[in-house]
Amino acid sequence: MDGLTLFGLFAVSAMLATYALEGKSSWFVLGFALACGLGSIYGFLQGAWPFGLVEAIWSLIAAQRWRARRRAAGPNDSIR
């Protein structure tokens, strides 16, 4: 396995883990947004620009969801 493949595996695994934990804290939503950003970078680096583009959009949507959840939850949102 080369470095790019390991990077992609990490990005997609982080997406899966943070998506599964989104209900626990808004911080996992932010983690998901960041992991989608990594997935986007991976997609562009490996030459799959449609995947990279969709992941970039997904990252922006997740970041918006994180901001909305943080506003709704206030300062008491923590990992439970």
KOLPABA-380860 format. One line per field, with one value per atom (N, C-alpha, C, O): x, y, z; residue number from 1. Coordinates in Angstrom, 1 decimal. Layout:
% residues N
east	c(X,...)
north	c(Y,...)
up	c(Z,...)
nr	c(NUM,...)
% end
This chain:
% residues 80
east	c(0.8,0.0,0.9,1.8,0.6,1.4,0.8,-0.3,1.5,1.1,-0.3,-1.1,-0.5,-1.8,-3.0,-4.0,-2.8,-3.8,-4.1,-5.2,-3.0,-3.2,-3.9,-4.7,-3.5,-4.2,-5.7,-6.5,-6.0,-7.4,-8.2,-9.3,-7.5,-8.1,-8.3,-9.4,-7.4,-7.6,-8.7,-9.6,-8.8,-9.9,-11.2,-12.1,-11.4,-12.7,-13.1,-14.2,-12.1,-12.3,-12.8,-13.7,-12.1,-12.4,-13.9,-14.6,-14.2,-15.6,-16.6,-17.6,-16.3,-17.3,-17.4,-18.5,-16.3,-16.3,-17.0,-17.9,-16.7,-17.3,-18.8,-19.6,-19.2,-20.6,-21.4,-22.5,-20.8,-21.5,-21.7,-22.6,-20.8,-20.9,-21.5,-21.5,-22.0,-22.6,-23.6,-23.7,-24.4,-25.5,-24.9,-25.7,-23.7,-23.1,-22.7,-22.8,-22.2,-21.7,-21.6,-21.4,-21.8,-21.6,-20.1,-19.8,-19.2,-17.8,-17.6,-16.6,-18.4,-18.2,-18.7,-18.2,-19.7,-20.1,-18.9,-18.7,-18.2,-17.1,-16.0,-15.4,-15.8,-14.8,-15.2,-14.3,-16.5,-17.0,-16.7,-16.3,-16.9,-16.6,-15.1,-14.8,-14.3,-12.8,-12.4,-11.6,-13.0,-12.7,-13.2,-12.5,-14.3,-14.8,-13.8,-13.5,-13.2,-12.2,-11.0,-10.4,-10.6,-9.5,-9.8,-9.0,-11.1,-11.5,-11.5,-11.2,-11.9,-11.8,-10.4,-10.2,-9.5,-8.1,-7.6,-7.0,-8.0,-7.6,-8.2,-7.5,-9.4,-10.1,-9.3,-9.1,-9.0,-8.3,-6.9,-6.4,-6.2,-4.8,-4.8,-3.8,-5.8,-5.8,-6.3,-6.3,-6.9,-7.4,-8.8,-9.3,-9.6,-11.0,-11.7,-12.3,-11.6,-12.2,-13.7,-14.1,-14.5,-15.9,-16.1,-16.8,-15.3,-15.3,-14.8,-15.4,-13.7,-13.1,-14.1,-14.2,-14.8,-15.8,-17.0,-17.4,-17.5,-18.6,-18.2,-19.0,-17.0,-16.6,-16.4,-16.6,-15.9,-15.7,-17.1,-17.2,-18.1,-19.4,-20.0,-20.6,-19.8,-20.3,-19.6,-20.2,-18.3,-17.6,-18.2,-18.4,-18.6,-19.2,-20.6,-20.9,-21.3,-22.6,-22.5,-23.2,-21.5,-21.3,-20.9,-21.2,-20.0,-19.6,-20.8,-20.8,-21.7,-22.9,-23.7,-24.3,-23.9,-24.6,-24.0,-24.7,-22.6,-21.9,-22.2,-22.5,-22.1,-22.4,-23.8,-24.0,-24.8,-26.2,-26.3,-27.1,-25.7,-25.8,-25.2,-25.7,-24.1,-23.4,-24.2,-24.3,-24.8,-25.7,-26.9,-27.3,-27.5,-28.6,-28.3,-29.1,-27.1,-26.7,-26.1,-26.3,-25.5,-24.9,-23.6,-23.0,-23.1,-21.7,-21.7,-20.6,-22.9,-22.9,-22.8,-22.9,-22.5,-22.4,-21.0,-20.0,-21.1,-19.8,-20.1,-21.2,-19.0,-19.0,-19.6,-19.0,-20.7,-21.3,-21.0,-21.4)
north	c(-1.2,0.0,1.2,1.3,2.2,3.4,4.4,4.2,5.6,6.6,7.2,7.5,7.4,8.0,7.1,7.6,5.8,4.8,4.9,4.8,4.9,5.0,6.3,6.3,7.4,8.6,8.5,9.0,7.9,7.8,6.9,7.1,5.8,4.9,5.6,5.4,6.4,7.2,8.2,8.3,8.9,9.9,9.2,9.7,8.2,7.5,6.8,6.9,6.3,5.7,6.8,6.6,7.9,9.1,9.5,9.9,9.6,10.0,9.0,9.5,7.7,6.7,6.8,6.8,7.0,7.0,8.3,8.2,9.4,10.7,10.7,11.3,10.2,10.2,9.3,9.7,8.2,7.3,7.9,7.6,8.9,9.5,10.9,11.5,11.3,12.7,13.0,14.1,12.0,12.2,12.5,13.0,12.2,12.3,13.8,14.2,14.5,15.9,16.6,15.9,17.9,18.6,18.6,18.8,18.3,18.2,17.1,17.2,16.0,15.0,15.4,14.9,16.3,16.9,17.7,17.6,18.5,19.2,18.2,18.4,17.1,16.1,15.5,15.2,15.3,14.8,15.7,15.3,17.0,18.0,18.0,18.1,17.9,17.9,16.6,16.7,15.5,14.2,14.3,13.7,14.9,15.0,15.9,15.6,16.9,17.7,16.9,17.0,16.0,15.1,14.2,13.9,13.7,12.8,13.5,12.9,14.8,15.6,15.8,15.6,16.0,16.1,14.8,14.8,13.7,12.4,12.2,11.7,12.5,12.4,13.1,12.6,14.4,15.2,14.6,14.6,14.2,13.7,12.4,12.2,11.6,10.3,10.4,9.5,11.6,11.9,11.6,11.7,11.4,11.2,12.5,12.6,13.5,14.8,14.8,15.7,13.9,14.0,13.6,14.3,12.6,12.3,13.4,13.8,14.1,15.2,16.4,17.0,16.6,17.7,17.4,18.3,16.2,15.9,15.9,16.4,15.4,15.5,16.9,17.2,17.8,19.2,19.8,20.5,19.5,20.0,19.5,20.2,18.2,17.5,18.1,18.3,18.5,19.1,20.4,20.8,21.2,22.5,22.4,23.2,21.4,21.2,20.8,21.2,19.9,19.4,20.6,20.7,21.5,22.6,23.5,24.1,23.7,24.5,23.8,24.5,22.5,21.8,21.9,22.1,21.9,22.1,23.5,23.6,24.5,25.9,26.0,26.6,25.4,25.4,24.7,25.2,23.6,22.8,23.5,23.5,24.2,24.9,26.0,26.3,26.7,27.9,27.4,28.0,26.2,25.7,25.1,25.2,24.5,23.8,24.8,24.5,25.8,26.7,26.2,25.2,26.7,26.3,25.0,24.5,24.3,23.1,21.8,20.7,22.0,20.8,20.1,20.7,18.9,18.2,16.8,16.3,16.0,14.6,13.8,13.9,13.2,12.4,11.0,10.2)
up	c(0.0,0.0,0.0,0.8,-0.9,-0.9,0.0,0.6,0.1,1.1,0.7,1.6,-0.6,-1.0,-0.6,-0.2,-0.8,-0.4,1.1,1.5,1.9,3.3,3.8,4.7,3.1,3.4,3.1,3.9,1.9,1.6,2.6,3.0,3.0,4.0,5.3,5.9,5.7,6.9,6.8,7.7,5.7,5.5,5.5,6.2,4.8,4.7,6.0,6.4,6.7,8.1,9.1,9.9,9.0,9.9,9.6,10.5,8.3,7.9,8.5,9.1,8.4,8.9,10.4,11.0,11.1,12.6,13.1,14.0,12.5,13.0,12.6,13.4,11.5,11.1,12.0,12.4,12.4,13.3,14.7,15.4,15.1,16.4,16.4,17.5,15.3,15.2,16.3,16.7,16.7,17.7,19.1,19.9,19.3,20.6,20.9,22.1,19.9,20.1,18.8,17.7,18.8,17.6,17.1,16.0,18.0,17.7,16.7,15.9,16.8,15.8,14.4,13.4,14.4,13.1,12.5,11.3,13.3,12.8,12.4,11.3,13.1,12.7,11.4,10.5,11.2,9.9,8.8,7.7,9.0,8.0,7.6,6.4,8.6,8.4,7.6,6.7,8.0,7.4,5.9,5.0,5.6,4.3,3.5,2.3,4.1,3.5,3.1,2.0,4.0,3.7,2.6,1.7,2.6,1.5,0.1,-0.9,0.2,-1.0,-1.6,-2.8,-0.7,-1.1,-1.7,-2.7,-1.0,-1.5,-2.9,-3.8,-3.1,-4.4,-5.5,-6.6,-5.3,-6.3,-6.5,-7.6,-5.4,-5.6,-6.4,-7.1,-6.3,-7.0,-8.4,-9.1,-8.7,-10.1,-10.2,-11.4,-9.2,-9.2,-8.9,-7.8,-9.8,-9.4,-9.1,-8.3,-9.7,-9.2,-7.8,-7.0,-7.3,-5.9,-5.0,-4.0,-5.5,-4.8,-4.7,-3.6,-5.8,-5.8,-4.8,-4.1,-4.9,-4.0,-2.6,-1.7,-2.3,-0.9,-0.4,0.8,-1.2,-0.9,-0.5,0.4,-1.4,-1.1,0.2,1.0,0.4,1.6,2.8,3.9,2.7,3.8,4.2,5.3,3.2,3.4,4.1,5.0,3.6,4.2,5.7,6.5,6.0,7.3,8.2,9.4,7.7,8.5,8.8,9.9,7.9,8.1,9.2,10.1,9.1,10.2,11.5,12.5,11.6,12.8,13.4,14.6,12.6,13.1,13.6,14.7,12.9,13.3,14.7,15.6,14.8,16.1,17.2,18.3,17.0,18.0,18.5,19.7,17.6,18.0,18.8,19.8,18.4,19.1,20.4,21.4,20.6,21.8,22.8,24.0,22.4,23.3,23.9,23.3,25.0,25.4,26.2,26.5,26.4,27.1,26.3,26.8,25.0,24.2,24.4,24.2,24.9,25.2,24.8,24.5,24.7,24.4,25.5,26.6,25.3,26.4,26.3,27.2)
nr	c(1,1,1,1,2,2,2,2,3,3,3,3,4,4,4,4,5,5,5,5,6,6,6,6,7,7,7,7,8,8,8,8,9,9,9,9,10,10,10,10,11,11,11,11,12,12,12,12,13,13,13,13,14,14,14,14,15,15,15,15,16,16,16,16,17,17,17,17,18,18,18,18,19,19,19,19,20,20,20,20,21,21,21,21,22,22,22,22,23,23,23,23,24,24,24,24,25,25,25,25,26,26,26,26,27,27,27,27,28,28,28,28,29,29,29,29,30,30,30,30,31,31,31,31,32,32,32,32,33,33,33,33,34,34,34,34,35,35,35,35,36,36,36,36,37,37,37,37,38,38,38,38,39,39,39,39,40,40,40,40,41,41,41,41,42,42,42,42,43,43,43,43,44,44,44,44,45,45,45,45,46,46,46,46,47,47,47,47,48,48,48,48,49,49,49,49,50,50,50,50,51,51,51,51,52,52,52,52,53,53,53,53,54,54,54,54,55,55,55,55,56,56,56,56,57,57,57,57,58,58,58,58,59,59,59,59,60,60,60,60,61,61,61,61,62,62,62,62,63,63,63,63,64,64,64,64,65,65,65,65,66,66,66,66,67,67,67,67,68,68,68,68,69,69,69,69,70,70,70,70,71,71,71,71,72,72,72,72,73,73,73,73,74,74,74,74,75,75,75,75,76,76,76,76,77,77,77,77,78,78,78,78,79,79,79,79,80,80,80,80)
% end
